[in-house]
Amino acid sequence: MNRGNMAFRNDSIDEESPTHRLVTTNDSGVKDWDDEGLIGVENQAMDIILDYGSIVHVDVDTAHSQFEAVENKLTRLQKTEQIFVAPDYEYRAVLPDDRSFIHTLLETQNTDEWDDRLFNLNAFAVLADQTWTYRSVPHESHIREINATGDGGLIKELHDTLDQLRGATVEQFNTF
């Protein structure tokens, strides 16, 4: 049973509950795409999280400025291969081969790209084999969930990086 905030399609992957979550609190004047902003922090965390995964699933809206590149570079998934409950267009990236493309998809500059990153990238998840490691709904800042069951150092690495940033941390996930 999913006790987290983001649901996967039944039986699509091993459904572990989140153990931790990525938390960002922006100070006044910090923009989402700044290093200490909502997107900047998540992207820095992704630099680490991608090391713990073998596959990335992305749900991309056709309005995304890189939609055509996603179509050309990544594998579009059939319904039976999809992990998200109701994806627009779900694709699979294989790590490490597609790592630089995933970075490009997540990156933003001080332009309208942040809008694409928050609203046209509907969801993404990093998986290791059939277990998820990280899942995010970019426009919902509270859905940045980590499954650190058998993490092999993931949480420590995240703390080492995020402790250097103001307003960013990884905390244990509490289900009430």
N, C-alpha and C positions, 0 to 999 in steps of 0.2 A: 504494500500500500504506500502511496506517495504521501509523505508528511511534509514535503517541501512546498514551495510556491510555484514551481514550474513542473508541469506534468509531461511525461513521455507517453507515447502510445503504448498501450498494454502489451507486455511481452516483447517489446522491440529491443530492449536491453535489460541487463540486470538493474532493477530499480532499488538502489540504495538510497536511504534518506541522506540529506546533506549533513555533514559534520561541522562545517564552518561556512562563513560567508565573508565576502569582501565588502568592507565598509569604507565609504568616502564621505567626509563632511567638508564641504567647500566653504572657505572663508569668503567674506565679501571681496569682490574684485577678482576672484579666481574664476577663470573661464573653464568650461567643460573640457576643452582640448588642451589646457595647460598641464604640465607634469603633475600637478597636485589636484587637478580637476577630475571630474567623474570619468571621462573617457581616458585621460592621460594615465590615471592610476590603474584602470582596468587593463590598458595596453601594456603597462609595465609588468603587471601580474601575469598577463598572457605570455610575455617573454619567458617566464619561468614555467608556467603551466603547460605550455606546448612541449616542453622537455619530458613531461610525464604522460603524454598521450601518443596515440598512433594514428588517430583519425579525428577530423573535425567535421561536424555537420553544421551547415548554415542554412537558415531560412531567409531568403532574400526576396524583397518586393521588386517587381519589374520597374518601379520608379527609381531604383538605386542607380546612380550614375555609372557604376561598374557592372551593372547587370549583364551586359553583353560579354564582358571579360569573364565573369563568373560562368556564364553559359559555355564559353569556349575553353576555359581552363579546368573546371571541376566537373565531376560526374554527377549528372542529374539523376536523382533517385526515383525509382518506381515506388508506388504506394506501399508495397510489401517490404521495402528497404528503409522506409522513413521512420524516424524515431519521434518526431514532433507530432503532437495531436492533430493540428490542423494547419500544416504549412502552406504557404503560398507556393514557393518553389524551393524544394530542399535539395541541397547538393552535398557531396562528400569530398573532402580534401584528405589526402594521404600524407602523413608525416614520415620522414622529414622532407619529402619531395616538394610538397606544396606550401611549406612553411613561409617562404618569402611572399607568396601570393596572399596568404592569410594575413600577414603583417600589413601588406598594402591595403587589403580590404578593411582592416581595423583602423588604420592610420587616419588622422585628420590634421588639417592645417587651420589657420585662422581664416576659414572661408565657409562656404555653405556645406562643405564635406561633413561637418559635425551633424548636420541635419540628416544626411544619409546614414551616418553611423548610428544615430539614436533612433531614427524612425523608419528607415528603409531596410535596415538589417534587423529583421524581426526577432531572431533568436539564433544562438549558436551554442554548441556543446563540444567539449573535448572528451574523447573516449580513449580508454586503453583496453584493447580487446573488446569485451562485451560489457564493460563497466564504465560509467561516466566519471570523469574527474572534475569537470567544471561545466556549469551551464549558466547562461545569461539571457535575459531579455533586455536589450540595451536601453529601451525607453522606460524601463521600470528599475530604478536604481536599487531597489531592495531585492531584486532577483539576480544576484551574483553569487551563486551557490557553489560550494566546493565539497566534493566527496573525498575525504582524506583517509578513508579506510585502507590501511596498508600503504600509507603515503610514501614511505621511503625517503622522507626528508622534505617533502613539498611544503608543509606548513612552516618549517624552520626557514627555508629559502625565501618564502613569501614575507615572513616577518623581517628577515635580514634586509630585504629590499624596501619594504613599505615603512619600516620604522624610521627611515631617513626622510620620509615625506610627511609633511604636516597634514593631519586630518585623514590619514589612510591607515587602515589596519585590517587584520584578519581576526575574526572573533568566532568563538564556538557558536554553532547554530542551536538555538533554543526552540523547541516545539512546545507550545503551551497546550 
